Amino acid sequence: MSAVSTDEAYDSGAPTVDSPLARSRRSTELTLVIMAALITGAAYTIAALGTNAEIPPGIVVFVGILMALLLFAHVIVRLVARGADGTMLPLAALLHGIGFVMITRLDDELAGLQAIWSLIAVGAFAVTLLVVQRANDLARYSWLFFFAGAALLLLPLVPGVGSTINGARIWVSVGAINFQPGEFAKLFLAIFFASYLAERRELIAAHTWKVGPLHLPEPRYIAPIVLAWGFAVVVMVGQRDLGSSLLFFTLFVVMLWVATERVGYLLLGLLLFASAAYVAWTQFGHVQTRVDIWLDPWADPLDKGYQIIQSLYGLSDGGLTGTGLGRGNPGQVPEAQNDFIFSSIGEELGLIGASAVLMSYILLVGAGLRTALRTDRPFEKLLAVGLTTIVGIQAFIIVGGVIKVVPLTGITLPFVSYGGSSLVANYVLLALLIRLSDSSARRLRELPDDPTPTERWKAWRLGRQVRRAERAGDAAPETTNAGATR
C-alpha cells in the first residue's frame, strides 16, 4: 500500500495493525538485552578469574539479578512503548554492564553502591515511561522545567547544602547521599529549549531586525532563550564545572541550528566558543592549569600531570587486545572509576574493546538522530536532537580528554562511569528517547495509536458523566408528567 493510501485509511478511521517491522523490534530488543546480560556476566567472571584465579561464588546470582533487571526494563518497553527503536535499551545495557565490571575491578565497595544505583536507575527508567505517555505533553510545562532546572543549577551554591569536591562546587549533600543536581538540570533545560524553539523557530529564523549590515531575529523572540542559556553557562563557570559549561553551550547551539536550519548560527556558535575559551584561559587559573596539562603533562609528571600520564601509559600497555580483564593495573590512575574509566577499559580490553565502547556510543547517537529524522513534530524533533547531543557530546568530551585530544574536564562517561546521579539521569534520558521513538512509530502507522491509560481513564470518566446526565434527563420528563396527572 502506498504512503498516500495509508494516510487516507488512517484519517478515515480505518483500523491499523502492527507492521512486521514494529513487531520484530521487541523480539530484537529481547535478544540483544539477553546478549548484553550474558556479555556482562562473562566479563565479570573473566575479571574475577584474572584477579583471584577463581570463579566468583555468586556468579549465578549476579547473572540472574542482572537478567531480571534488564528483562524488567524490556517488559516495560514492550507494554508501553512497543513501537520504539529496538537497539537503544540493549546498547545502554551493554555500556552499563562494561562499566559495572570495571568498577568492580577497581573498588568492591563502590561496586556495591553502583549496584544499588543501578536498581534505582532502572526504576526511574520505568517510571519515566509510565508517566510520560505522550512526549508532546512535556511542552506544556516548558517554563516549569526551566525554573526547576535553574533551581537545580543553583542548589550547590546554597550554604550548608552544596559542597566542593575536586575543586568543583557541583555537589549537594543530603545526609549520607551526595548527588549532582546538574545531571538532571541538563534534561530539564533541553526540554525547555526544545519547547521554546519549536514555538518560535520561524520568528527566530526570520531575521527581521536590521543592525547595520546584519539581519538578526527580533530581540523579544531570541532574548529569553539566550538569557536562559547564558544563565546556565555562567552558573556552571562559577561552579568551576567546565565540562558541563561546554555541554550546555553545545546543546544550545546545536538545537538553535536545527530549529532555524541556518548554518550562520552554527558558525556564530563556533566563534563565540573560541572567544569564550580564550577569555576563560586568560582569566581563570584552573583553566590555564587544564590547558597546560593538556599541552605538556610531562612538565609536572609527579603532580598535575600524573593522572593523564598514567592514563596514557595504561592505554599503551593495553595495545590491540588488552592485558585481559583482571590482569592490568587500572588502579594506578587516580579516580579511575570516574573520569578515567575509559583508560581502564582500554588497558584491559585493548583497542578492540575501547573501539567497541565507542561504536556503542555511535550506534546510540545514530538511533537518537534516526528518531529525530522520523518525526514531523518540531518539539519532538528538537528534543530528540537535544537528548542525543547530551549523550554524544558528553562521551566525546570525556573520551577526548582521556586520550589527550582535548583538555580534560570533569564529567562522567554516560552509563559507564561510577556515579548514581549520572546513571539515574542517563536512564531517564534513555526513557525519553524511547518514548519519542515510539511516538514516531505510531504516527508512521507502524502500529495502532492506542489511547494511553490516562486517556482511557479520562474517557471513562467523561462517559460516566454523560450517562449520568442522560439518566437525569430521562427522569425529568417523567417527574413533570406525574405532577401533571396529580
C-alpha positions as CSV (number, residue, x, y, z in Angstrom):
1,M,0.0,0.0,0.0
2,S,1.3,3.4,-0.8
3,A,2.0,6.1,1.8
4,V,-0.9,8.2,0.5
5,S,-3.4,5.4,0.7
6,T,-2.1,4.5,4.2
7,D,-2.6,8.1,5.4
8,E,-6.1,8.2,3.9
9,A,-7.0,4.9,5.6
10,Y,-5.7,6.2,8.9
11,D,-7.5,9.6,8.6
12,S,-10.8,7.9,7.7
13,G,-10.7,5.9,10.8
14,A,-9.8,2.5,9.2
15,P,-8.1,0.1,11.7
16,T,-4.4,-0.3,11.5
17,V,-2.3,-3.3,12.6
18,D,1.3,-3.6,13.7
19,S,3.7,-3.9,10.8
20,P,6.2,-6.8,10.8
21,L,8.9,-4.2,11.5
22,A,7.2,-2.9,14.6
23,R,6.5,-6.5,15.9
24,S,10.1,-7.6,15.3
25,R,11.6,-4.7,17.2
26,R,10.7,-6.1,20.6
27,S,11.9,-9.5,19.7
28,T,15.2,-8.0,18.5
29,E,15.4,-5.9,21.7
30,L,14.8,-9.0,23.8
31,T,17.6,-10.9,22.0
32,L,20.1,-8.1,22.3
33,V,19.2,-7.5,26.0
34,I,19.9,-11.1,26.8
35,M,23.2,-10.9,24.9
36,A,24.2,-7.8,26.8
37,A,23.5,-9.6,30.1
38,L,25.5,-12.7,29.1
39,I,28.4,-10.5,27.9
40,T,28.4,-8.7,31.2
41,G,28.2,-11.9,33.2
42,A,31.1,-13.4,31.1
43,A,33.2,-10.3,31.6
44,Y,32.5,-10.3,35.4
45,T,33.6,-14.0,35.5
46,I,36.8,-13.4,33.5
47,A,37.7,-10.4,35.6
48,A,37.4,-12.5,38.8
49,L,39.5,-15.3,37.2
50,G,42.2,-12.7,36.2
51,T,42.3,-11.2,39.6
52,N,41.8,-14.1,42.0
53,A,42.1,-17.2,39.7
54,E,38.7,-18.4,40.7
55,I,35.1,-18.2,39.6
56,P,33.2,-15.8,41.8
57,P,30.9,-17.9,44.0
58,G,27.9,-15.6,43.4
59,I,28.1,-15.5,39.6
60,V,24.8,-17.4,39.1
61,V,23.0,-15.0,41.4
62,F,24.7,-12.0,39.8
63,V,23.7,-13.0,36.3
64,G,20.2,-13.9,37.5
65,I,19.7,-10.5,39.1
66,L,21.2,-8.7,36.1
67,M,18.9,-10.7,33.7
68,A,15.9,-9.9,35.8
69,L,16.7,-6.2,35.9
70,L,17.1,-6.0,32.1
71,L,14.1,-8.1,31.4
72,F,12.0,-5.9,33.7
73,A,13.1,-2.8,31.6
74,H,12.3,-4.7,28.4
75,V,8.9,-5.7,29.6
76,I,8.1,-2.1,30.5
77,V,9.1,-1.0,26.9
78,R,7.1,-3.8,25.4
79,L,4.0,-2.8,27.4
80,V,4.0,1.0,27.0
81,A,6.4,1.7,24.1
82,R,6.2,-1.3,21.8
83,G,6.9,0.7,18.6
84,A,10.2,2.2,19.9
85,D,13.7,1.5,18.4
86,G,14.9,-1.9,19.5
87,T,18.6,-1.0,19.9
88,M,18.6,1.8,22.5
89,L,18.0,-0.2,25.6
90,P,20.5,-3.0,24.7
91,L,23.2,-0.5,23.9
92,A,22.7,1.3,27.2
93,A,22.7,-2.1,29.0
94,L,26.0,-3.1,27.3
95,L,27.7,0.1,28.3
96,H,26.3,-0.1,31.8
97,G,27.5,-3.7,32.2
98,I,31.0,-3.0,31.0
99,G,31.2,0.0,33.3
100,F,30.0,-2.0,36.3
101,V,32.6,-4.8,35.6
102,M,35.4,-2.2,35.6
103,I,34.1,-0.5,38.7
104,T,34.1,-3.9,40.4
105,R,37.7,-4.4,39.3
106,L,38.6,-1.1,40.9
107,D,36.7,-1.0,44.2
108,D,34.3,-3.6,45.6
109,E,32.6,-1.0,47.9
110,L,31.9,1.4,45.0
111,A,30.6,-1.6,43.0
112,G,28.1,-2.3,45.8
113,L,26.9,1.3,45.7
114,Q,26.7,1.3,41.9
115,A,24.6,-1.8,42.1
116,I,22.1,0.0,44.3
117,W,22.1,3.0,42.0
118,S,21.5,0.6,39.1
119,L,18.3,-0.6,40.7
120,I,17.2,3.0,41.2
121,A,18.1,4.0,37.7
122,V,16.1,1.2,36.1
123,G,13.2,2.1,38.4
124,A,13.5,5.7,37.2
125,F,13.5,4.4,33.6
126,A,10.3,2.6,34.1
127,V,8.6,5.4,36.0
128,T,9.5,7.9,33.2
129,L,8.0,5.7,30.5
130,L,4.8,5.2,32.6
131,V,4.4,8.9,33.5
132,V,5.4,10.4,30.1
133,Q,2.8,8.8,28.0
134,R,2.7,11.4,25.3
135,A,6.0,13.2,24.5
136,N,4.3,16.4,23.4
137,D,2.8,16.7,26.9
138,L,6.2,17.8,28.2
139,A,6.0,21.0,26.0
140,R,3.1,22.3,28.1
141,Y,5.3,22.7,31.2
142,S,8.4,24.2,29.4
143,W,8.7,27.2,31.8
144,L,8.2,24.9,34.8
145,F,11.1,22.8,33.5
146,F,13.2,25.9,33.1
147,F,12.7,27.1,36.7
148,A,13.2,23.6,38.0
149,G,16.5,23.3,36.0
150,A,17.6,26.8,37.2
151,A,16.9,25.8,40.8
152,L,18.9,22.6,40.5
153,L,21.8,24.5,39.0
154,L,21.8,27.0,41.9
155,L,21.4,24.3,44.6
156,P,25.1,23.5,45.0
157,L,25.7,27.2,45.8
158,V,23.4,27.2,48.8
159,P,25.5,27.3,52.0
160,G,25.2,24.2,54.1
161,V,23.8,22.2,51.2
162,G,26.4,22.4,48.4
163,S,29.9,21.0,48.7
164,T,33.1,21.3,46.8
165,I,34.8,18.1,45.6
166,N,37.9,18.1,43.5
167,G,37.7,21.8,43.0
168,A,34.2,21.9,41.6
169,R,31.2,23.0,43.6
170,I,28.6,20.9,41.8
171,W,27.6,18.5,44.6
172,V,24.7,18.5,47.0
173,S,24.8,16.6,50.3
174,V,21.7,15.4,52.0
175,G,22.7,13.2,54.9
176,A,24.9,10.4,53.6
177,I,23.8,10.9,50.0
178,N,25.8,13.1,47.6
179,F,24.4,13.8,44.1
180,Q,25.0,16.3,41.3
181,P,21.7,18.2,40.5
182,G,23.3,19.4,37.3
183,E,22.8,16.0,35.8
184,F,19.0,16.5,35.9
185,A,19.2,20.2,35.1
186,K,20.5,19.4,31.7
187,L,17.5,17.3,30.9
188,F,15.1,20.0,32.1
189,L,16.8,22.7,30.1
190,A,16.9,20.5,27.0
191,I,13.1,20.2,27.3
192,F,12.7,24.0,27.8
193,F,15.0,24.7,24.8
194,A,13.0,22.3,22.6
195,S,9.6,23.7,23.5
196,Y,10.6,27.4,23.2
197,L,12.4,26.9,19.8
198,A,9.6,24.7,18.5
199,E,7.1,27.5,19.1
200,R,9.2,30.4,17.8
201,R,11.6,28.8,15.3
202,E,10.1,30.7,12.3
203,L,10.2,34.0,14.1
204,I,13.8,33.4,15.2
205,A,14.8,32.4,11.7
206,A,13.0,35.4,10.1
207,H,15.9,37.9,10.8
208,T,13.6,41.0,10.6
209,W,15.7,43.2,12.8
210,K,18.4,45.0,10.9
211,V,21.5,46.3,12.7
212,G,23.8,47.9,10.2
213,P,24.6,45.2,7.6
214,L,23.4,42.5,9.9
215,H,19.9,40.9,9.8
216,L,19.1,39.5,13.2
217,P,15.9,38.0,14.8
218,E,13.7,40.3,16.9
219,P,15.2,40.6,20.4
220,R,11.9,39.8,22.1
221,Y,12.0,36.3,20.5
222,I,15.6,35.4,20.9
223,A,16.3,37.2,24.2
224,P,14.5,34.7,26.6
225,I,16.3,31.6,25.4
226,V,19.7,33.4,25.2
227,L,19.3,34.6,28.7
228,A,18.4,31.1,29.9
229,W,21.4,29.7,28.1
230,G,23.7,32.4,29.5
231,F,22.4,31.8,33.0
232,A,23.2,28.1,32.8
233,V,26.7,28.7,31.4
234,V,27.6,31.4,33.9
235,V,26.5,29.3,36.8
236,M,28.5,26.3,35.6
237,V,31.6,28.5,35.1
238,G,31.1,29.9,38.6
239,Q,31.0,26.4,40.0
240,R,34.1,25.6,38.0
241,D,32.3,22.8,36.1
242,L,33.9,23.4,32.8
243,G,32.7,20.2,31.2
244,S,29.0,21.0,31.9
245,S,29.5,24.6,30.7
246,L,30.8,23.2,27.4
247,L,27.9,20.7,27.2
248,F,25.3,23.4,27.8
249,F,26.9,25.7,25.2
250,T,27.0,22.9,22.6
251,L,23.4,21.8,23.4
252,F,22.1,25.3,22.8
253,V,24.0,26.0,19.6
254,V,23.0,22.6,18.1
255,M,19.3,23.0,18.9
256,L,19.2,26.5,17.6
257,W,20.9,25.4,14.4
258,V,18.4,22.5,13.9
259,A,15.4,24.7,14.8
260,T,16.3,27.5,12.3
261,E,18.1,25.5,9.7
262,R,20.6,28.3,9.4
263,V,24.3,27.5,9.3
264,G,25.1,31.0,10.4
265,Y,24.1,30.1,13.9
266,L,26.5,27.2,13.9
267,L,29.3,29.4,12.7
268,L,28.4,32.1,15.2
269,G,28.4,29.5,17.9
270,L,31.9,28.3,17.0
271,L,33.1,31.9,17.0
272,L,31.6,32.6,20.4
273,F,33.1,29.3,21.8
274,A,36.5,30.3,20.6
275,S,36.2,33.7,22.1
276,A,34.8,32.4,25.4
277,A,37.6,29.7,25.6
278,Y,40.3,32.4,25.1
279,V,38.7,34.6,27.8
280,A,38.5,31.7,30.2
281,W,42.1,30.7,29.6
282,T,43.3,34.3,30.3
283,Q,41.1,34.9,33.3
284,F,40.8,31.6,35.2
285,G,43.8,29.9,36.8
286,H,42.2,26.5,36.8
287,V,41.5,26.7,33.1
288,Q,45.1,27.6,32.5
289,T,46.2,24.6,34.5
290,R,44.0,22.3,32.5
291,V,45.3,23.6,29.2
292,D,48.9,23.4,30.4
293,I,48.4,19.8,31.4
294,W,46.8,19.1,28.1
295,L,49.7,20.6,26.1
296,D,52.6,19.1,28.2
297,P,51.6,16.8,31.1
298,W,55.3,15.8,31.4
299,A,56.2,19.3,32.7
300,D,54.9,18.2,36.1
301,P,54.8,14.3,35.9
302,L,54.5,13.7,39.7
303,D,51.7,16.1,40.5
304,K,49.5,17.9,38.0
305,G,50.3,15.7,35.0
306,Y,50.4,12.4,36.9
307,Q,46.8,11.4,36.2
308,I,46.8,11.9,32.5
309,I,50.3,10.3,32.1
310,Q,49.3,7.2,34.0
311,S,46.2,7.0,31.8
312,L,48.3,7.2,28.6
313,Y,50.6,4.5,29.9
314,G,47.7,2.3,30.7
315,L,46.2,2.7,27.2
316,S,49.7,2.0,25.8
317,D,50.0,-1.2,27.8
318,G,46.6,-2.4,26.5
319,G,47.8,-2.4,22.9
320,L,45.5,-4.1,20.4
321,T,43.9,-6.8,22.5
322,G,44.5,-5.6,26.1
323,T,46.1,-7.1,29.1
324,G,43.0,-9.1,29.8
325,L,40.3,-8.4,32.4
326,G,41.7,-8.6,35.9
327,R,45.3,-8.6,34.5
328,G,46.0,-4.9,34.2
329,N,46.7,-2.2,36.7
330,P,43.9,0.3,36.3
331,G,44.2,1.4,39.9
332,Q,47.4,3.2,39.0
333,V,45.2,6.0,37.7
334,P,43.7,8.2,40.4
335,E,39.9,8.4,40.1
336,A,39.9,5.7,37.5
337,Q,36.3,4.8,38.3
338,N,35.1,8.3,37.3
339,D,36.9,10.5,34.8
340,F,39.4,7.8,33.6
341,I,37.3,4.7,33.4
342,F,37.8,4.7,29.6
343,S,41.6,4.3,30.1
344,S,40.9,1.3,32.4
345,I,38.8,-0.3,29.6
346,G,41.5,0.5,27.0
347,E,44.2,-1.1,29.2
348,E,42.4,-4.4,29.9
349,L,40.3,-4.7,26.7
350,G,42.8,-3.0,24.4
351,L,42.0,-1.1,21.3
352,I,39.4,-3.6,20.3
353,G,37.4,-3.3,23.5
354,A,37.8,0.5,23.6
355,S,36.6,0.7,20.0
356,A,33.6,-1.5,20.8
357,V,32.6,1.1,23.5
358,L,33.0,4.0,21.1
359,M,30.9,2.1,18.5
360,S,28.2,1.6,21.0
361,Y,28.0,5.3,21.6
362,I,28.0,5.9,17.9
363,L,25.1,3.5,17.4
364,L,23.2,5.0,20.3
365,V,23.7,8.5,18.9
366,G,22.6,7.2,15.5
367,A,19.4,5.7,17.0
368,G,18.6,9.1,18.6
369,L,19.2,11.0,15.4
370,R,17.1,8.5,13.5
371,T,14.3,9.2,15.9
372,A,14.6,12.9,15.2
373,L,14.5,12.3,11.5
374,R,11.4,10.1,11.6
375,T,9.2,12.6,13.5
376,D,7.5,15.5,11.9
377,R,6.6,17.4,15.1
378,P,9.1,20.2,15.8
379,F,9.1,19.8,19.6
380,E,9.8,16.0,19.4
381,K,12.5,16.5,16.7
382,L,14.3,19.2,18.7
383,L,14.0,17.2,22.0
384,A,15.4,14.1,20.3
385,V,18.3,16.1,18.9
386,G,19.0,17.7,22.3
387,L,18.9,14.5,24.3
388,T,21.2,12.8,21.7
389,T,23.5,15.7,21.7
390,I,23.9,15.4,25.5
391,V,25.0,11.8,25.2
392,G,27.2,12.2,22.2
393,I,29.0,15.4,23.3
394,Q,29.4,14.2,26.9
395,A,31.1,11.0,25.6
396,F,33.3,12.9,23.2
397,I,34.4,15.4,25.9
398,I,35.5,12.8,28.4
399,V,37.0,10.3,26.0
400,G,38.8,13.1,24.2
401,G,40.2,14.3,27.5
402,V,41.4,10.8,28.4
403,I,43.2,10.3,25.1
404,K,44.6,13.9,25.2
405,V,42.6,15.2,22.2
406,V,41.0,18.0,24.2
407,P,41.7,19.4,27.7
408,L,40.3,17.2,30.4
409,T,37.1,18.2,32.0
410,G,35.4,16.5,35.0
411,I,32.3,14.9,33.6
412,T,31.2,11.3,33.6
413,L,31.1,8.8,30.7
414,P,27.4,8.1,30.2
415,F,26.2,4.7,31.6
416,V,29.9,3.7,32.3
417,S,31.4,5.9,34.9
418,Y,30.7,5.5,38.6
419,G,28.0,7.9,39.9
420,G,24.5,7.5,41.0
421,S,23.0,10.8,39.8
422,S,24.7,10.5,36.4
423,L,23.3,6.9,36.0
424,V,19.8,7.8,37.0
425,A,19.7,10.9,34.8
426,N,21.0,8.9,31.8
427,Y,18.3,6.3,32.2
428,V,15.7,9.0,32.4
429,L,17.2,10.4,29.2
430,L,17.1,7.0,27.6
431,A,13.4,6.6,28.6
432,L,12.6,9.9,26.9
433,L,14.3,8.9,23.7
434,I,12.4,5.6,23.7
435,R,9.1,7.5,24.2
436,L,10.0,9.8,21.3
437,S,10.8,6.8,19.1
438,D,7.6,5.1,20.0
439,S,5.6,8.3,19.2
440,S,7.2,8.5,15.8
441,A,6.4,4.8,15.0
442,R,2.7,5.4,15.9
443,R,2.4,8.4,13.6
444,L,4.1,6.5,10.8
445,R,1.2,3.9,11.2
446,E,3.6,1.1,12.2
447,L,1.2,0.2,15.0
448,P,-2.1,1.5,16.2
449,D,-2.0,4.7,18.1
450,D,-4.0,3.3,21.0
451,P,-5.2,5.6,23.8
452,T,-2.9,5.9,26.8
453,P,-4.0,4.7,30.2
454,T,-4.6,8.3,31.2
455,E,-6.7,8.9,28.1
456,R,-8.7,5.8,28.8
457,W,-9.3,6.9,32.3
458,K,-10.5,10.4,31.2
459,A,-12.7,8.9,28.5
460,W,-14.2,6.5,31.1
461,R,-14.9,9.4,33.5
462,L,-16.4,11.5,30.7
463,G,-18.6,8.6,29.5
464,R,-19.8,8.1,33.1
465,Q,-20.7,11.8,33.4
466,V,-22.6,11.6,30.1
467,R,-24.5,8.6,31.2
468,R,-25.5,10.3,34.4
469,A,-26.6,13.3,32.5
470,E,-28.7,11.2,30.2
471,R,-30.3,9.3,33.1
472,A,-31.1,12.7,34.8
473,G,-32.6,14.0,31.5
474,D,-34.8,10.9,31.1
475,A,-36.1,11.2,34.7
476,A,-37.0,14.9,34.5
477,P,-40.0,14.5,32.0
478,E,-41.4,11.5,34.0
479,T,-41.5,13.7,37.1
480,T,-43.2,16.5,35.2
481,N,-45.8,14.2,33.7
482,A,-46.5,12.6,37.1
483,G,-47.1,16.0,38.6
484,A,-49.5,17.0,35.8
485,T,-51.5,13.8,36.4
486,R,-51.9,14.5,40.0
